[in-house]
Amino acid sequence: MSAFNKYYETVKHWWSSVALPVARPKWLNKLSPKFKKVPLSLPSPTTLIDGAPVKQEQSHACPNYMELKLKFRDIGRMNGIMEALGRDFLTAMPEGAYVSRLGQIAFMARRVHEELANQSLATLIEKSHTHEKKHNKQWDKWDSANLYEMESMYRHHCKVKPELIEKLAKLSYEGRRRHRDILKNNDWDSAKPFLSEMVTLQRQLAESKCLQNNKHKTESAYQALMRQYIPDGKLDDIDVLFDEYEKGLDKLLPKILDKQSKEEIPLPLQGEFPAGLQLWLNKSLLKVLGFDFTRGGLYETGHNPVEGGTPDDTRLVIKTSDEMNFLESMKSAMHEGGHGVYIQGLPRSEWRYQPVGQDLGAAVQESQAFLVEMILGRRKEFFDYLSPRIEGLFQRFGEDYMTADNLYRLKTRVKPTVDRKNADEVTYFYHIKMRMELERDLISGALSVNDLPDAWNAKVKEFCGVEPDNYASGCLQDVHWFVGKFGYYPAYALGHMMAAQFESRMTRDIQNLPELLSMGQFKPINTWLNDNIHAKGRLMGSDALIEEVTGRGLSAQSLLNHLEDRYLKSA
């Protein structure tokens, strides 16, 4: 056999199972018959895991689905590039690159959208569904779920004009910079036209995204926006769930406030806690949580906290530390750490870039953050682990305010406040409910941006019994609307409920959980979360996942039980 034929047979052996039919140029027809059979464009070599090829590259009986996998691989790569540009925007980008970076991110967002909205994608999806129905045994549950998610992504993009997506990406990143400066200067006059432009854009996007049900009833604009963050969420069901929780919370809160009014007030933190030491503490805690710094990082910035990136390159961003209160940056790091461990735990090896390998949306994302930061990270046993270590780190030996008991009481002190980010675990829901009501009215047109400050102050008074002193502590305090995240707020409350329900199940499965927390042993916890949630990606929807893990659908009762146990039954 000639050297050429040996080479050809080797190539043929490698790619016969994965190559797709492609158009060949005329000059190729002049070559030997054997060479004509070689695909013009070859995929990258198949990666093996435990001797089996990764599912992204593995051949499939349906050639249309195989082509879809390769298309979504490239879409995923573009998304990864856009994420890297975005994280750099928040951290290391020089000021002089601001304008060009906005253009780069907006361009990438448009390109990703154009690929997802392409009619050829719809054709491939339809043909793949036909094959799945006729040859069901040739489709495993992961491939079927992947195809379902491909269709969902297509439907989410197919009717939206590319220029709207490009504008949204530009405004969203511009909004981060604007919000930082507006908040610093309490500048409502500058915020008002920007928010008005963003609300108008969100209405246009919602109009494009609205779906019809079987009865040809069109969903609300807010539902269409919320679906981006909570794919399984139905607004009517969420309203019922929130009303149920609010009624229970309204009964619990007065009892909790009365109980705590009779208890000793926790000692405030004293002295300076250097920012460098706080960052060291926060990175150390992330390692304890199981965050892999070979595939991610923690960064401080003047912007609001945010998680992001990919399972291979996970970037967590927190605000620059307050040197008088290390608990604030620690809370932020643990919250973003919960997100980060979830992202890194997704099935990246087998399903990198494929829709089925992605997270289940904002509500499940927030459940992982709240589980780490609010539920586990505020248990007394965790402070038993933390206290002696931070005494040494900050050289505060023997100080009463650094004891585990005092730190625990500081983090579980309930007091209504105007600030969502500093709200206690009990009253946090009221902040979410009022924001959800306001943004629904903004999108529907029932509330104008001009009237937002007064409407905001009235809602805070209604829900929390307090009023902000200025715009910065009022309607300007959150970044969400400045970056176009309309419909995200419900995910916080749903995530808190999910976290409590997951923790209830986890406590039954890991019976020495308190002891593990007191020793800082998060590995069994991380393993449980990975096996039950992270590694499943989008194999099933969030509703099905919750029922599979906990044995029942999402309910407000686990969170109400958690609050009662922590705040009324604890010593």
Secondary structure, 3 states (H helix, E strand, C coil): CCHHHHHHHHHHHHHCCCCCCCCCCHHHHHCCHHHHCCCCCCCCCCCEECCEECCCCCCCCCHHHHHHHHHHHHHHHHHHHHHHHHHHHHCCCCHHHHHHHHHHHHHHHHHHHHHHCCHHHHHHHHHHHHHHHHCHHHCCHHHHHHHHHHHHHHHHHCCCCHHHHHHHHHHHHHHHHHHHHHHHHCCHHHHHHHHHHHHHHHHHHHHHHCCECCCCCECCHHHHHHCCCCCCCCHHHHHHHHHHHHHHHHHHHHHHHHHHHCCCCCCCCCCCCCHHHHHHHHHHHHHHHCCCCCCEEEEEECCCCEEEEECCEEEEEEECCCCCCHHHHHHHHHHHHHHHHHHHHCCHHHHCCCHHHCCCCHHHHHHHHHHHHHHHCCCHHHHHHHHHHHHHHCCCCCCHHHCHHHHHHHHCCCCCCCCCCCCCCCCHHHHHHHHHHHHHHHHHCCCCHHHHHHHHHHHHHHHHCCCCCCCCCCCCCCCCCCCCCCCCCHHHHHHHHHHHHHHHHHHHHCCCHHHHHHCCCCHHHHHHHHHHCHHHCCCCCHHHHHHHHHCCCCCCHHHHHHHHHHHHHCC
